[in-house]
Amino acid sequence: MDKYVYSGKNKEEALEKALTDLNVSEKEIYVKETEQKGGLFKNKRIDLEIIKKSDVVEELKNFIKNVIKLMGIEANLEVKTREDSVSITVYSDNNKILIGKGGRTIDALSMIAKQYIHNEIGTNFRFILDVGEYKAKHQKNIEYMAKKVAREVAKTKIEAKLDPMNSYERRLVHSILSDNEKVYTESIGEEPNRAVVIKPRD
């Protein structure tokens, strides 16, 4: 992954050089700033390490593909880039192995990839990793279930505890019902048995 260094008397000057030279906008790059102290006869200067987001996506894609290859599985990756996130969908001849029980393998692969990119660029990089649209379908199932239970809770005024979920699934339920005027949600318990409770509003 290419990293570019630009210097200036201040951040604005160094950044302007980078954007002009690389022909990109500020939204298309990651910037890491370091300050070089001046000596007795030298003025202080700012160094910026610039990484293009498009290069990060390519590095991420190659890393995931190589890890999957080490598992003995050949796969194709489809990448969709939005302004605030990246979605990577893996298509292989052995999706079951890559997904794992309850999505554990794909979650582990996602965590390893996130840590790798964090080490490379020094900050978090938001992306969603899916295998054969497993997460997309799973998300729809959770959304259907959450809304169905919420309707029952609103009708009966009796709270309902959902089955234990991982943090991603719990956030999804909280988000789906965040604007519901008749119910609200809370997470209770300890991992790995932490669950969402849907409660009626007073």
Backbone hydrogen bonds in HBPLUS format (Angstrom, degrees):
<---DONOR---> <-ACCEPTOR-->    atom                        ^
c    i                          cat <-CA-CA->   ^        H-A-AA   ^      H-
h    n   atom  resd res      DA  || num        DHA   H-A  angle D-A-AA Bond
n    s   type  num  typ     dist DA aas  dist angle  dist       angle   num
A0004-TYR N   A0050-ILE O   2.87 MM  46  4.91 171.9  1.87 147.4 149.6     1
A0050-ILE N   A0004-TYR O   2.56 MM  46  4.91 169.7  1.57 156.4 160.1     2
A0006-TYR N   A0048-LEU O   2.91 MM  42  5.22 154.8  1.97 144.3 152.3     3
A0048-LEU N   A0006-TYR O   2.74 MM  42  5.22 160.4  1.78 156.5 163.5     4
A0008-GLY N   A0046-ILE O   2.93 MM  38  5.35 141.9  2.08 146.0 157.0     5
A0046-ILE N   A0008-GLY O   2.76 MM  38  5.35 174.7  1.76 169.3 170.6     6
A0014-ALA N   A0010-ASN O   3.19 MM   4  6.47 167.4  2.21 154.6 157.9     7
A0015-LEU N   A0011-LYS O   2.81 MM   4  5.92 161.0  1.84 156.3 162.1     8
A0016-GLU N   A0012-GLU O   2.97 MM   4  6.07 156.7  2.03 143.7 149.9     9
A0017-LYS N   A0013-GLU O   3.20 MM   4  6.44 156.3  2.26 145.1 150.7    10
A0018-ALA N   A0014-ALA O   3.09 MM   4  6.37 156.7  2.15 144.9 151.1    11
A0019-LEU N   A0015-LEU O   2.91 MM   4  6.15 169.0  1.92 161.3 162.6    12
A0020-THR N   A0016-GLU O   3.10 MM   4  6.15 158.6  2.15 145.3 151.0    13
A0021-ASP N   A0017-LYS O   2.92 MM   4  5.99 165.8  1.94 150.8 155.4    14
A0022-LEU N   A0018-ALA O   2.87 MM   4  5.88 166.9  1.89 154.6 158.4    15
A0023-ASN N   A0019-LEU O   2.96 MM   4  5.50 120.3  2.33 125.8 138.2    16
A0024-VAL N   A0019-LEU O   3.30 MM   5  5.27 147.1  2.42 132.2 141.5    17
A0028-GLU N   A0025-SER O   3.03 MM   3  5.42 154.0  2.10 109.8 117.9    18
A0053-LYS N   A0028-GLU O   2.90 MM  25  5.52 177.6  1.90 140.0 140.8    19
A0030-TYR N   A0051-ILE O   2.77 MM  21  5.18 154.3  1.84 151.2 160.2    20
A0051-ILE N   A0030-TYR O   3.08 MM  21  5.18 157.7  2.13 145.1 149.9    21
A0032-LYS N   A0049-GLU O   2.97 MM  17  5.01 156.3  2.03 142.6 149.7    22
A0049-GLU N   A0032-LYS O   2.77 MM  17  5.01 170.3  1.78 151.4 154.2    23
A0034-THR N   A0047-ASP O   2.86 MM  13  5.20 163.6  1.88 162.9 164.4    24
A0047-ASP N   A0034-THR O   2.82 MM  13  5.20 171.5  1.83 168.9 169.0    25
A0036-GLN N   A0045-ARG O   2.90 MM   9  5.39 159.4  1.94 164.6 169.6    26
A0045-ARG N   A0036-GLN O   3.15 MM   9  5.39 163.7  2.18 150.5 155.1    27
A0055-ASP N   A0052-LYS O   3.06 MM   3  5.26 127.9  2.34  99.9 113.0    28
A0056-VAL N   A0052-LYS O   3.15 MM   4  6.57 146.0  2.27 143.8 153.6    29
A0057-VAL N   A0053-LYS O   2.99 MM   4  6.31 157.6  2.04 151.0 155.9    30
A0058-GLU N   A0054-SER O   3.15 MM   4  6.36 156.9  2.21 139.5 145.4    31
A0059-GLU N   A0055-ASP O   2.91 MM   4  6.10 156.5  1.96 145.1 151.8    32
A0060-LEU N   A0056-VAL O   2.86 MM   4  6.05 159.1  1.90 151.1 156.9    33
A0061-LYS N   A0057-VAL O   2.90 MM   4  6.10 162.0  1.93 149.6 154.5    34
A0062-ASN N   A0058-GLU O   3.00 MM   4  6.20 163.3  2.03 149.0 152.9    35
A0063-PHE N   A0059-GLU O   2.94 MM   4  6.11 155.1  2.00 146.9 154.1    36
A0064-ILE N   A0060-LEU O   3.01 MM   4  6.24 170.5  2.02 157.6 158.9    37
A0065-LYS N   A0061-LYS O   3.03 MM   4  6.17 162.5  2.06 148.6 154.0    38
A0066-ASN N   A0062-ASN O   2.94 MM   4  6.07 153.4  2.01 145.0 151.8    39
A0067-VAL N   A0063-PHE O   2.99 MM   4  6.27 157.0  2.05 152.3 158.2    40
A0068-ILE N   A0064-ILE O   3.01 MM   4  6.23 163.7  2.04 152.2 156.4    41
A0069-LYS N   A0065-LYS O   2.97 MM   4  6.14 148.8  2.07 140.1 149.1    42
A0070-LEU N   A0066-ASN O   2.98 MM   4  6.24 146.2  2.10 143.0 151.4    43
A0071-MET N   A0068-ILE O   3.01 MM   3  5.05 137.8  2.20  96.1 108.7    44
A0073-ILE N   A0068-ILE O   3.26 MM   5  5.75 160.3  2.30 146.1 145.8    45
A0072-GLY N   A0069-LYS O   2.90 MM   3  5.12 155.9  1.95 107.5 113.7    46
A0076-ASN N   A0091-TYR O   2.89 MM  15  5.27 165.7  1.91 154.8 158.2    47
A0091-TYR N   A0076-ASN O   2.85 MM  15  5.27 163.9  1.88 163.0 167.0    48
A0078-GLU N   A0089-THR O   2.87 MM  11  5.15 165.6  1.89 150.6 155.5    49
A0089-THR N   A0078-GLU O   2.89 MM  11  5.15 165.1  1.91 151.3 155.2    50
A0080-LYS N   A0087-SER O   2.82 MM   7  5.12 163.4  1.85 154.8 159.8    51
A0087-SER N   A0080-LYS O   2.83 MM   7  5.12 172.6  1.84 157.1 159.7    52
A0082-ARG N   A0085-SER O   2.84 MM   3  5.26 164.4  1.86 172.2 174.0    53
A0128-ILE N   A0086-VAL O   2.74 MM  42  6.25 151.1  1.82 156.8 166.6    54
A0088-ILE N   A0128-ILE O   2.81 MM  40  6.13 169.8  1.82 172.0 173.6    55
A0130-ASP N   A0088-ILE O   2.82 MM  42  6.15 160.5  1.86 163.2 165.6    56
A0090-VAL N   A0130-ASP O   2.76 MM  40  6.12 159.8  1.80 142.4 147.8    57
A0132-GLY N   A0090-VAL O   2.78 MM  42  5.94 153.1  1.85 156.1 165.0    58
A0099-ILE N   A0095-ASN O   2.83 MM   4  6.03 148.4  1.93 155.1 164.2    59
A0100-GLY N   A0096-LYS O   2.94 MM   4  5.99 171.5  1.95 149.9 152.8    60
A0105-THR N   A0099-ILE O   3.13 MM   6  5.26 124.9  2.45 124.7 130.3    61
A0106-ILE N   A0099-ILE O   3.34 MM   7  4.93 161.4  2.37 120.3 116.9    62
A0103-GLY N   A0100-GLY O   3.14 MM   3  5.03 162.1  2.18 120.8 116.2    63
A0104-ARG N   A0101-LYS O   3.17 MM   3  5.72 159.4  2.21 115.1 120.6    64
A0107-ASP N   A0103-GLY O   3.05 MM   4  6.19 151.2  2.13 146.5 155.0    65
A0108-ALA N   A0104-ARG O   2.93 MM   4  6.13 153.0  2.01 145.0 152.1    66
A0109-LEU N   A0105-THR O   2.90 MM   4  6.15 160.3  1.94 152.2 157.6    67
A0110-SER N   A0106-ILE O   2.96 MM   4  6.07 153.2  2.03 141.1 148.4    68
A0111-MET N   A0107-ASP O   2.98 MM   4  6.20 153.3  2.05 143.7 150.7    69
A0112-ILE N   A0108-ALA O   2.99 MM   4  6.24 159.6  2.03 151.1 156.0    70
A0113-ALA N   A0109-LEU O   3.02 MM   4  6.19 161.2  2.06 146.5 151.7    71
A0114-LYS N   A0110-SER O   2.93 MM   4  6.12 155.5  1.99 147.0 153.8    72
A0115-GLN N   A0111-MET O   3.03 MM   4  6.24 157.7  2.08 146.6 152.1    73
A0116-TYR N   A0112-ILE O   2.98 MM   4  6.20 155.2  2.04 147.1 154.2    74
A0117-ILE N   A0113-ALA O   3.02 MM   4  6.25 167.6  2.04 152.8 155.1    75
A0118-HIS N   A0114-LYS O   2.94 MM   4  6.06 155.7  1.99 144.3 151.9    76
A0119-ASN N   A0115-GLN O   2.98 MM   4  6.18 153.8  2.05 145.6 151.9    77
A0120-GLU N   A0116-TYR O   3.09 MM   4  6.38 139.6  2.26 139.7 151.0    78
A0120-GLU N   A0117-ILE O   3.03 MM   3  4.93 122.1  2.38  92.0 107.4    79
A0121-ILE N   A0117-ILE O   2.93 MM   4  6.16 158.7  1.97 160.4 163.7    80
A0122-GLY N   A0118-HIS O   2.73 MM   4  5.10 139.1  1.90 138.3 146.4    81
A0134-TYR N   A0131-VAL O   2.89 MM   3  5.57 153.3  1.96 121.3 129.0    82
A0137-LYS N   A0133-GLU O   3.11 MM   4  6.29 161.4  2.14 147.8 151.7    83
A0138-HIS N   A0134-TYR O   2.85 MM   4  6.02 158.6  1.89 149.5 156.7    84
A0139-GLN N   A0135-LYS O   2.73 MM   4  5.81 152.2  1.81 146.4 153.3    85
A0140-LYS N   A0136-ALA O   3.21 MM   4  6.45 152.1  2.30 138.7 145.2    86
A0141-ASN N   A0137-LYS O   3.05 MM   4  6.38 151.6  2.13 146.1 153.9    87
A0142-ILE N   A0138-HIS O   2.98 MM   4  6.28 156.9  2.04 149.5 155.3    88
A0143-GLU N   A0139-GLN O   2.94 MM   4  6.14 159.0  1.98 148.3 154.4    89
A0144-TYR N   A0140-LYS O   2.96 MM   4  6.16 158.3  2.01 146.9 152.2    90
A0145-MET N   A0141-ASN O   2.97 MM   4  6.16 166.0  1.99 149.8 153.6    91
A0146-ALA N   A0142-ILE O   2.82 MM   4  5.95 166.9  1.84 154.8 158.4    92
A0147-LYS N   A0143-GLU O   3.13 MM   4  6.21 165.7  2.15 147.1 150.7    93
A0148-LYS N   A0144-TYR O   3.01 MM   4  6.13 151.1  2.09 144.4 153.0    94
A0149-VAL N   A0145-MET O   2.94 MM   4  6.15 168.1  1.95 157.6 159.7    95
A0150-ALA N   A0146-ALA O   2.93 MM   4  6.03 155.2  1.99 143.4 151.2    96
A0151-ARG N   A0147-LYS O   3.05 MM   4  6.23 148.9  2.15 140.0 146.9    97
A0152-GLU N   A0148-LYS O   3.26 MM   4  6.61 152.5  2.34 143.3 150.1    98
A0153-VAL N   A0149-VAL O   2.90 MM   4  6.21 158.7  1.94 155.1 161.1    99
A0154-ALA N   A0150-ALA O   2.93 MM   4  6.08 160.4  1.97 148.3 153.6   100
A0155-LYS N   A0151-ARG O   3.02 MM   4  6.15 144.4  2.15 138.8 148.4   101
A0156-THR N   A0152-GLU O   2.84 MM   4  6.01 166.2  1.86 156.1 158.9   102
A0157-LYS N   A0153-VAL O   2.77 MM   4  5.23 142.2  1.91 141.0 149.2   103
A0160-ALA N   A0198-ILE O   2.92 MM  38  5.30 157.1  1.97 148.5 155.5   104
A0198-ILE N   A0160-ALA O   2.83 MM  38  5.30 165.9  1.85 160.9 159.3   105
A0162-LEU N   A0196-VAL O   2.87 MM  34  5.55 175.0  1.87 176.4 174.7   106
A0165-MET N   A0194-ARG O   3.11 MM  29  6.43 156.0  2.17 162.7 163.9   107
A0170-ARG N   A0166-ASN O   3.00 MM   4  6.27 158.1  2.05 156.6 163.5   108
A0171-ARG N   A0167-SER O   2.95 MM   4  6.12 163.5  1.98 149.2 153.5   109
A0172-LEU N   A0168-TYR O   3.10 MM   4  6.28 146.8  2.21 139.1 148.3   110
A0173-VAL N   A0169-GLU O   3.08 MM   4  6.43 154.7  2.15 147.0 152.1   111
A0174-HIS N   A0170-ARG O   2.95 MM   4  6.25 169.8  1.96 159.0 161.4   112
A0175-SER N   A0171-ARG O   2.89 MM   4  6.03 157.1  1.94 146.3 152.8   113
A0176-ILE N   A0172-LEU O   2.90 MM   4  6.09 160.4  1.94 150.8 156.0   114
A0177-LEU N   A0173-VAL O   3.10 MM   4  6.27 156.0  2.16 152.8 157.8   115
A0178-SER N   A0175-SER O   3.37 MM   3  5.09 161.4  2.41  97.8 103.2   116
A0180-ASN N   A0177-LEU O   3.11 MM   3  5.13 162.6  2.14 107.3 112.5   117
A0201-ARG N   A0182-LYS O   2.90 MM  19  5.41 166.8  1.92 134.9 133.1   118
A0184-TYR N   A0199-LYS O   2.85 MM  15  5.41 151.2  1.93 150.7 160.2   119
A0199-LYS N   A0184-TYR O   2.82 MM  15  5.41 173.0  1.82 168.1 169.6   120
A0186-GLU N   A0197-VAL O   2.99 MM  11  5.28 147.7  2.10 144.3 154.2   121
A0197-VAL N   A0186-GLU O   2.68 MM  11  5.28 165.6  1.70 164.2 169.4   122
A0188-ILE N   A0195-ALA O   2.82 MM   7  5.56 159.8  1.86 160.1 167.0   123
A0195-ALA N   A0188-ILE O   2.91 MM   7  5.56 158.6  1.96 159.0 165.4   124
A0193-ASN N   A0190-GLU O   2.75 MM   3  5.59 131.5  1.98 137.7 141.0   125
